[in-house]
Amino acid sequence: MPDQVLGLRKQLVDDRAGTVAGWVPGWFAPGAARELVDWTVRQLLDSGPYIDELFTECATYDPRPRLKDLKVPITYVHGELDAQIPLEVPRSCAAETPGARVHVLAGCGHVPHQETRARSPPPSERSPEQCRK
């Protein structure tokens, strides 16, 4: 993973707009609205180079050693068609988290909270009752 992160960081320096425009469409499920993809690209480009550290941190951070100590209910929400992070990742995290569940959103990619917004509120904006369904 560190080599991939270094490669991404170099690409962002060499051709930020082209790298982001080529990378972001793969975050979404096939057939995602072009407007949504374009909006996401714009958000990343508008963030400037400040987001590069976040990309690096996300690509190298491993929460698994702390999961067994969590004391709150956890639901891992994952897009069925996520090409960035395999479904095995939330499943293995849930196996290490006491009482955790995995909720797979059908037809969604890496950013289901954006892809499902038109169909229903994202999980973070649902009531506890809605999340239990």
N, C-alpha and C positions, 0 to 999 in steps of 0.2 A: 504493500500500500504506500509506503513512503516514496517510492519511485514514481508512482502514479500521481501523487500529490505534487511532487517537484515538477513533473511534466506539465501538469495543469497550471501550476503557478507560472512556469516559463511561457506557456501558451497565452496566458492572460496578459503577461507583460508584452509579448511580441505582437499579439493581435487580439485585444480584449473583446471588441465587438464581434469579430468573426468566431472566436472561441465560444463566447456565450451563445451566439445565434446558432451555432452548430451543436452545442451541448444540450441546451434547454429543451428542444422538442422531444428528446428521448426521455424526459421526465414524465411526460404525459402519455396516457393511453392512446392507441391509434384512433384517429378521428376526432381528437380534441379540437375545440374551436381555435382557429388561427388567431383570433383576437386575444384569447387567453394566453397562448404561447407568446405572442408579441408583447403583451402586457408584462409577462414574467421577465422576458428578456430586458425590457425597458427598466423594470424595477432593479434588476441586477446591475445594469449599466449605470443607472442613476446612483447606485450605492458607492460607486467609485472603487478604488483599490481597497477600501476598508473591509470589504467582504472577503478578501483573499485569506485573511487570518481565520475567519470563520470556516471557510472551506477546508483549510488545513486542519483546524481543530476537529471538525466533524469527521474528517477522513481518518484521523488518528486516535480519536477518543474511544475508549472501551469501557462502557458502564458496568459490564458483567460482574466485576468483583464486589460492587455495592448492592446489587439487586437483591440478594438474600436478606439484606437488612431493612428493606422497605416495609413500612407498617401501614400503608394506605392501599386501597384497592387500585389496581392498575389494569387498564385495558390498552393493549397495543393495537393501534389502528394502522392497517397496511393495505396498500393498493394491490389488488390481485395481479396487475400487469406491470408492477414496478420493475423496471429494467436496471435501476441503479442499486437497489438493495434487495437481495433475494429474500423470499418469504421465510426461509429458514432462519434468518436473523431474528425477527420478532418471536418466532416460535421457540428458538433456543433461549432468548431472553425471558420469555414467559415461563419456561420450564425452570428457570433459576429464580423467579420472582414468586414469593408466597401468594397464592390465591389469584394469580394473574390470568387474564383471558387475552385471546387474540381475536380481533374482529377484522376480517378481510372484506374490503369493499370491492365488490364485483365491478369489472370494467374500468377500474381506475389504475393509474400509474403511480409515480413517485410522489405526487402532490394531490392526494385525494381530497384534501380540505379545499383545494381550489376547483378541482374537477366536479365535485358533488354540490358545490354552492348553488348552482341553478336548480338542482333537483330537490335538495333538502338542506337544512342548516348543517354546517360542518360539525363533527363530533364535539369540538371544543365549545360550541355554542348551544348544544342540546341540553335539555334538562336531564337530571339523573334517570327519570322514568323513560325518556326517549332513548337514552344510551343503553338501557337494559334490554331493549327490543332486539 
